[in-house]
């Protein structure tokens, strides 16, 4: 597996858990707002064998959970074998994915505990291709959604928001889609925030939204009978359930 870096402990990647984070190299999307653009570079990272990764994870006595992110982890050919080895160690395994590889996800599901599917926009093919600068087939993302939603593992769908990426109606469309498709997990509206990983080119082109703007987008759903939870996520606090936020405000 080609890895661009490790974080020994994070409390912001898996709700309610401290975890180790592994950043894989390579992605089949090229989103302008990506925080980890450097992971797209062919010279980024280093190759690790499965036993080396297992050894690194075992040596971390601070956590018993791992988040494998990227880049796009499902591009790594040995991801399945690594997850099998980590599962044998009773490690809680979370995978971040853009959903473009349902074939591998189907094989992974018995050996992982959680998937965070990064839904970039409403599932309209030409719009999605524009946002991701890719030739993605939307049917693959739909299949990934169906596979994960019908499985017993924890399921999160997250969408990064800035008015320079999406509009409020896009979030409305995503929530409507999830309600119609009997989503039973957690939907997370993620606050865009510039980091060095985005690159100087977009530093002033994509603005960080205010918390109040994100809350205004989600407020209409407070009293709706949804089968799934609604959360906000930012770089400071991490995950916040919106009902709890509004209770504090009101």
C-alpha positions in Angstrom: 0.0 0.0 0.0 1.3 3.5 -0.9 1.0 5.7 2.1 1.4 9.5 2.3 1.4 9.8 6.1 0.2 8.6 9.5 -1.5 10.4 12.4 -0.9 8.6 15.7 -4.1 9.8 17.4 -7.2 11.8 16.2 -10.4 12.5 18.0 -12.1 14.1 14.9 -12.2 11.3 12.4 -14.5 8.7 14.0 -17.4 10.0 16.2 -16.8 8.9 19.8 -13.5 7.2 19.2 -9.9 8.1 19.3 -8.2 6.5 16.2 -5.0 6.3 14.2 -5.3 7.7 10.7 -3.6 6.4 7.6 -3.5 8.6 4.4 -3.2 6.6 1.2 -1.8 8.0 -2.0 -3.7 8.5 -5.3 -7.3 9.4 -6.2 -9.4 9.1 -9.3 -11.1 12.5 -8.5 -9.4 15.9 -8.7 -11.7 18.1 -6.6 -10.6 21.7 -6.4 -11.4 21.8 -2.7 -9.5 18.7 -1.7 -7.5 19.1 1.5 -4.9 16.6 0.5 -3.9 17.5 -3.1 -0.3 16.4 -2.4 -1.6 12.8 -2.3 -2.4 13.0 -6.0 1.3 13.4 -6.9 3.0 10.3 -8.2 6.1 11.0 -6.2 4.1 11.3 -2.9 4.4 8.7 -0.2 6.1 5.4 0.4 5.2 1.8 -0.3 4.4 -0.3 2.9 3.9 -4.0 2.9 0.9 -5.4 4.8 3.0 -6.8 7.7 4.7 -3.4 8.1 1.4 -1.6 8.4 0.1 -4.2 10.9 3.3 -3.7 13.0 2.9 0.1 13.0 -0.8 -0.2 14.1 0.0 -2.8 16.8 2.8 -0.6 18.2 0.3 2.3 18.8 -0.9 1.6 22.3 -3.0 4.8 22.4 -5.9 3.6 20.2 -7.7 0.5 19.1 -9.3 2.1 16.0 -8.0 3.1 12.6 -9.3 5.4 9.9 -8.0 4.7 6.4 -8.4 7.8 4.2 -6.7 9.5 1.3 -6.6 10.0 -1.5 -8.9 7.2 -2.3 -8.1 4.0 -0.3 -10.0 1.7 -2.6 -7.4 2.3 -5.4 -5.0 0.3 -3.2 -4.8 -3.3 -4.4 -3.8 -4.7 -1.1 -6.4 -2.8 1.0 -8.5 -6.0 1.4 -5.6 -8.1 2.8 -4.5 -5.3 5.1 -8.1 -5.0 6.5 -8.2 -8.7 7.0 -5.0 -8.6 9.0 -6.1 -5.7 11.1 -9.5 -7.4 11.8 -7.7 -10.4 13.2 -6.2 -7.9 15.8 -9.7 -6.8 16.8 -9.0 -3.3 15.4 -12.0 -1.1 14.7 -11.6 -0.2 11.0 -13.1 2.8 9.2 -12.7 3.5 5.5 -13.2 6.9 3.8 -14.2 6.5 0.2 -15.7 8.4 -2.8 -17.7 5.3 -3.6 -16.2 4.8 -7.1 -15.2 1.2 -6.4 -18.2 -0.8 -5.3 -16.6 -4.1 -6.4 -13.9 -3.8 -3.7 -16.3 -2.3 -1.1 -18.4 -5.4 -1.4 -15.4 -7.5 -0.5 -14.3 -5.2 2.3 -17.6 -5.0 4.2 -17.2 -8.3 6.2 -13.8 -7.0 7.5 -14.5 -3.4 8.4 -16.7 -1.6 10.9 -17.5 1.7 9.3 -17.6 3.5 5.9 -17.7 7.3 5.4 -18.9 7.9 1.9 -17.9 11.4 0.6 -20.8 12.5 -1.5 -19.5 15.5 -3.4 -22.9 16.8 -4.8 -26.3 15.6 -5.9 -26.1 12.5 -8.0 -26.5 14.2 -11.4 -23.8 12.8 -13.6 -22.6 15.9 -15.5 -22.7 18.0 -12.4 -20.8 15.4 -10.4 -18.2 15.2 -13.1 -17.7 18.9 -13.0 -17.3 19.0 -9.2 -14.9 16.1 -9.2 -13.0 16.9 -12.4 -13.5 13.3 -13.4 -15.4 10.9 -15.7 -17.2 9.1 -12.8 -20.1 6.8 -13.6 -22.8 7.7 -11.1 -24.1 4.2 -11.1 -21.0 3.1 -9.3 -21.6 5.5 -6.5 -25.3 4.4 -6.3 -24.2 0.8 -6.1 -21.7 1.6 -3.3 -24.5 3.4 -1.4 -26.8 0.4 -1.8 -24.2 -2.1 -0.7 -23.2 -0.2 2.5 -26.7 0.8 3.4 -27.9 -2.8 3.3 -25.0 -4.0 5.4 -24.8 -4.0 9.3 -21.7 -1.7 9.4 -21.8 2.0 10.6 -22.5 4.3 7.6 -21.8 8.0 7.3 -22.4 10.2 4.3 -20.6 13.5 4.3 -20.7 16.5 2.0 -18.3 19.4 2.1 -19.9 22.8 1.9 -18.9 26.2 0.7 -21.0 28.6 -1.4 -18.1 28.4 -3.9 -18.6 24.7 -4.3 -22.3 24.0 -3.8 -25.6 25.9 -3.1 -28.1 25.2 -0.3 -30.5 23.6 -2.8 -27.8 20.9 -3.5 -27.9 19.9 0.2 -31.7 19.8 0.1 -31.4 17.5 -2.9 -28.9 15.2 -1.1 -31.1 15.0 2.0 -34.2 14.3 -0.1 -32.3 11.5 -1.9 -31.2 9.9 1.4 -34.8 10.0 2.7 -36.2 8.4 -0.4 -33.5 5.7 -0.4 -34.1 4.7 3.3 -30.7 5.9 4.5 -30.2 4.8 8.2 -26.9 6.2 9.0 -25.5 9.7 9.7 -25.5 12.6 7.3 -22.7 15.1 8.0 -22.5 18.6 6.5 -18.8 19.4 6.6 -17.5 22.9 6.8 -15.0 23.7 4.1 -11.9 25.2 5.6 -8.7 26.1 3.7 -5.6 24.2 4.5 -2.2 24.1 2.9 -3.2 20.8 1.3 -5.7 22.6 -0.9 -3.0 24.6 -2.6 -2.4 28.3 -3.1 -4.3 28.4 -6.3 -7.6 28.1 -4.5 -6.7 29.9 -1.3 -8.9 32.9 -2.1 -11.3 31.3 -4.5 -13.1 29.0 -2.0 -14.4 30.6 1.2 -15.0 29.0 4.5 -18.8 29.2 5.3 -20.0 30.6 8.7 -21.5 28.1 11.2 -24.7 30.0 11.1 -25.0 29.5 7.3 -24.6 25.7 7.8 -27.2 25.7 10.6 -29.6 27.7 8.4 -29.3 25.0 5.7 -30.1 22.2 8.2 -32.7 23.9 10.3 -35.7 23.0 8.1 -35.0 19.4 8.9 -35.0 19.6 12.7 -38.6 18.5 13.0 -38.8 16.3 9.9 -39.3 12.5 10.5 -36.0 11.3 9.1 -34.5 7.8 9.6 -31.0 9.3 9.8 -29.1 11.7 12.0 -27.9 15.1 11.0 -24.4 16.4 12.0 -22.1 19.3 11.4 -18.4 18.7 11.3 -15.5 21.3 11.5 -11.8 21.3 12.1 -12.1 22.7 15.6 -14.8 20.7 17.4 -15.2 17.7 15.0 -18.7 16.2 15.0 -21.8 18.0 16.5 -25.3 16.6 16.3 -27.6 19.5 15.1 -30.4 18.9 17.6 -27.9 19.4 20.4 -26.6 22.6 18.8 -30.1 24.1 18.5 -31.0 23.1 22.0 -28.0 25.1 23.3 -28.9 28.1 21.0 -32.6 28.1 22.0 
